[in-house]
Amino acid sequence: MDSWHPLQTTNCLPHSHTTPILSAWQLYRTWVPIFRGRTAEERVQAATQVVAVLQTLEQAFKKCSKGKPFFGGDSLGLMDVVLGGHLGWLYSTEAICGVKVVDATKTPLLAGGVGTAVLRAGRCEGADSGRGQACGV
């Protein structure tokens, strides 16, 4: 193998899991430009791309979770951990850059459902304090 790319691993997964994994990678790729934006307009433009990816993840979560608290159903899985690892940063983007990317009106399942479940599963201390305290699983 000459090089490795994170999307190469998706061919071994069931199709229903491909969209969330690809979207998680896109989430990171679209989120970083918010911090690189030099003007508020550039940051807002980048944030709209993040929101679009979150909406795709919202649909994937709705389909994969089948009404349960996690992507895989009743138990915490890889996608929940990946998204959960991003949630703190996504929420803090508003405080750091002045741009809100997690909006409960646009992605209610991710903002309330999976977010709350992952934070509870990770036993996060002070997650609501807005001080960016670390979570430990």
KEKE-3310 file (N, C-alpha, C; in steps of 0.2 Angstrom, whole numbers, plus 5000, padded with zeros to 4 digits):
npx = (5004:5004:4999:4989:4971:4958:4945:4946:4944:4930:4925:4923:4912:4895:4883:4874:4882:4891:4888:4888:4901:4909:4903:4907:4921:4920:4914:4925:4934:4926:4924:4937:4940:4933:4940:4950:4945:4946:4938:4922:4912:4918:4920:4906:4902:4910:4904:4891:4894:4898:4886:4878:4884:4882:4868:4867:4872:4863:4852:4857:4859:4846:4841:4850:4850:4837:4827:4834:4846:4859:4870:4872:4861:4856:4868:4884:4894:4907:4904:4897:4907:4916:4908:4905:4917:4919:4909:4911:4920:4913:4902:4910:4914:4906:4909:4922:4924:4913:4903:4889:4887:4880:4864:4849:4837:4839:4846:4840:4840:4854:4859:4852:4848:4859:4870:4867:4866:4879:4887:4883:4886:4900:4902:4904:4910:4904:4899:4890:4894:4901:4915:4923:4928:4937:4932:4930:4930)
npy = (4994:5011:5023:5028:5031:5038:5035:5024:5013:5011:5002:4990:4990:4988:4995:5005:5011:5018:5031:5039:5037:5043:5056:5060:5062:5072:5082:5085:5091:5101:5109:5114:5126:5136:5141:5146:5156:5173:5184:5188:5185:5175:5165:5162:5157:5146:5139:5136:5125:5116:5114:5109:5096:5091:5090:5080:5070:5069:5064:5051:5047:5046:5036:5025:5023:5020:5026:5024:5028:5028:5028:5015:5009:5002:5003:5011:5015:5016:5027:5035:5038:5045:5056:5061:5065:5076:5084:5093:5102:5107:5114:5123:5131:5142:5151:5153:5157:5164:5159:5149:5132:5120:5118:5116:5117:5114:5102:5092:5079:5076:5087:5085:5072:5061:5068:5071:5058:5052:5061:5057:5044:5045:5050:5064:5077:5093:5096:5105:5117:5125:5127:5119:5107:5092:5076:5059:5042)
npz = (5000:4995:5001:5014:5016:5026:5021:5013:5021:5022:5013:5018:5026:5031:5019:5025:5035:5029:5024:5037:5041:5030:5031:5044:5042:5032:5040:5049:5039:5034:5045:5050:5041:5047:5057:5050:5043:5039:5040:5046:5037:5029:5039:5042:5030:5029:5040:5035:5027:5036:5043:5033:5032:5045:5044:5035:5043:5052:5046:5043:5056:5060:5051:5054:5068:5071:5080:5093:5105:5100:5086:5082:5088:5103:5109:5112:5099:5086:5077:5086:5095:5087:5083:5095:5100:5092:5096:5107:5102:5091:5098:5105:5095:5092:5103:5102:5088:5085:5077:5075:5074:5078:5079:5086:5080:5067:5067:5076:5082:5083:5090:5102:5105:5101:5105:5119:5123:5120:5128:5141:5141:5140:5152:5155:5164:5169:5156:5152:5157:5148:5148:5142:5147:5149:5143:5149:5145)
capx = (5000:5008:4997:4982:4967:4953:4939:4948:4941:4923:4922:4922:4907:4888:4881:4871:4887:4896:4887:4890:4908:4911:4901:4912:4927:4918:4913:4931:4936:4923:4925:4943:4940:4929:4945:4955:4942:4949:4932:4916:4909:4922:4918:4899:4902:4912:4899:4886:4896:4897:4879:4875:4886:4878:4861:4868:4873:4856:4848:4860:4858:4839:4841:4854:4848:4830:4824:4837:4850:4866:4870:4871:4855:4856:4875:4889:4899:4912:4901:4895:4913:4919:4904:4905:4923:4918:4904:4913:4923:4907:4899:4914:4915:4902:4912:4929:4924:4907:4899:4885:4886:4876:4858:4844:4831:4841:4848:4837:4843:4861:4860:4849:4848:4865:4874:4866:4868:4886:4890:4881:4890:4907:4902:4907:4909:4904:4899:4885:4897:4904:4922:4927:4931:4938:4928:4934:4926)
capy = (5000:5017:5028:5026:5036:5035:5033:5017:5008:5011:4997:4983:4991:4988:5002:5009:5014:5021:5038:5042:5038:5048:5062:5062:5064:5078:5086:5088:5094:5108:5113:5118:5132:5141:5144:5149:5162:5180:5189:5185:5182:5169:5160:5160:5153:5139:5136:5133:5119:5111:5113:5104:5090:5089:5088:5073:5065:5069:5059:5045:5045:5044:5029:5020:5022:5017:5028:5022:5033:5028:5026:5007:5007:5003:5003:5016:5012:5020:5033:5039:5041:5050:5062:5064:5068:5082:5089:5099:5107:5110:5118:5129:5135:5148:5155:5154:5160:5168:5156:5143:5127:5115:5121:5111:5117:5111:5095:5091:5072:5076:5092:5083:5064:5058:5072:5070:5051:5051:5064:5053:5038:5046:5053:5070:5082:5100:5097:5111:5123:5130:5129:5115:5102:5086:5070:5053:5036)
capz = (5000:4995:5005:5017:5017:5030:5017:5010:5026:5021:5008:5022:5031:5028:5016:5030:5039:5024:5024:5043:5041:5026:5034:5049:5039:5029:5046:5051:5033:5033:5051:5051:5038:5051:5061:5046:5040:5042:5041:5049:5031:5028:5044:5041:5024:5031:5044:5032:5025:5042:5045:5028:5034:5051:5042:5032:5048:5056:5042:5044:5062:5060:5048:5057:5075:5072:5086:5098:5107:5097:5079:5081:5091:5110:5112:5110:5094:5083:5075:5092:5098:5083:5083:5102:5100:5088:5099:5111:5098:5087:5102:5107:5089:5093:5108:5099:5082:5084:5072:5078:5069:5081:5079:5088:5075:5060:5068:5083:5085:5085:5096:5108:5105:5101:5109:5126:5125:5120:5134:5146:5140:5141:5159:5155:5170:5167:5149:5151:5159:5143:5149:5138:5152:5146:5145:5149:5144)
cpx = (5004:5006:4990:4978:4961:4947:4940:4945:4934:4920:4921:4916:4900:4887:4878:4876:4892:4895:4889:4898:4911:4909:4905:4918:4926:4917:4920:4934:4933:4923:4931:4943:4937:4935:4950:4952:4945:4944:4926:4912:4912:4920:4911:4898:4904:4907:4893:4887:4895:4890:4876:4878:4883:4871:4861:4868:4867:4852:4851:4859:4850:4838:4844:4852:4841:4827:4828:4842:4857:4865:4869:4865:4856:4863:4879:4893:4904:4910:4900:4901:4916:4915:4905:4912:4923:4914:4906:4916:4918:4904:4903:4916:4912:4906:4919:4929:4918:4902:4896:4885:4881:4869:4852:4838:4833:4843:4846:4840:4850:4862:4857:4850:4855:4870:4874:4868:4875:4890:4889:4885:4897:4908:4906:4905:4909:4903:4894:4888:4900:4911:4926:4931:4932:4933:4932:4929:4928)
cpy = (5006:5022:5025:5032:5034:5033:5026:5012:5006:5005:4990:4984:4990:4995:5007:5013:5018:5029:5041:5043:5043:5055:5065:5065:5071:5084:5089:5093:5101:5112:5117:5125:5138:5145:5148:5156:5169:5185:5185:5182:5175:5163:5158:5156:5146:5135:5133:5126:5114:5109:5108:5097:5087:5087:5081:5068:5064:5064:5052:5042:5042:5037:5024:5018:5019:5019:5027:5028:5034:5026:5019:5005:5008:5004:5008:5012:5018:5027:5038:5042:5046:5056:5065:5067:5075:5087:5094:5104:5111:5115:5124:5133:5142:5153:5157:5159:5165:5165:5150:5138:5121:5119:5116:5111:5114:5103:5093:5084:5073:5081:5089:5076:5062:5062:5071:5062:5049:5055:5060:5047:5039:5049:5059:5075:5089:5101:5104:5118:5128:5131:5124:5110:5096:5080:5064:5047:5031)
cpz = (5000:5000:5008:5017:5021:5026:5014:5015:5025:5017:5012:5027:5027:5025:5021:5034:5035:5025:5031:5043:5036:5028:5040:5047:5036:5035:5048:5045:5032:5039:5052:5047:5042:5055:5057:5043:5043:5043:5044:5043:5029:5033:5044:5035:5025:5035:5041:5029:5030:5044:5040:5030:5040:5049:5039:5038:5052:5052:5043:5051:5063:5057:5052:5065:5076:5078:5093:5100:5104:5090:5078:5085:5099:5113:5109:5105:5091:5081:5081:5095:5094:5083:5090:5103:5097:5092:5103:5107:5094:5092:5104:5101:5090:5098:5105:5093:5081:5079:5076:5073:5072:5082:5080:5083:5068:5061:5075:5086:5087:5090:5102:5110:5106:5105:5116:5128:5125:5126:5140:5147:5142:5148:5159:5161:5167:5160:5148:5154:5154:5144:5146:5142:5148:5148:5145:5149:5149)
residu = (MET:ASP:SER:TRP:HIS:PRO:LEU:GLN:THR:THR:ASN:CYS:LEU:PRO:HIS:SER:HIS:THR:THR:PRO:ILE:LEU:SER:ALA:TRP:GLN:LEU:TYR:ARG:THR:TRP:VAL:PRO:ILE:PHE:ARG:GLY:ARG:THR:ALA:GLU:GLU:ARG:VAL:GLN:ALA:ALA:THR:GLN:VAL:VAL:ALA:VAL:LEU:GLN:THR:LEU:GLU:GLN:ALA:PHE:LYS:LYS:CYS:SER:LYS:GLY:LYS:PRO:PHE:PHE:GLY:GLY:ASP:SER:LEU:GLY:LEU:MET:ASP:VAL:VAL:LEU:GLY:GLY:HIS:LEU:GLY:TRP:LEU:TYR:SER:THR:GLU:ALA:ILE:CYS:GLY:VAL:LYS:VAL:VAL:ASP:ALA:THR:LYS:THR:PRO:LEU:LEU:ALA:GLY:GLY:VAL:GLY:THR:ALA:VAL:LEU:ARG:ALA:GLY:ARG:CYS:GLU:GLY:ALA:ASP:SER:GLY:ARG:GLY:GLN:ALA:CYS:GLY:VAL)
# end
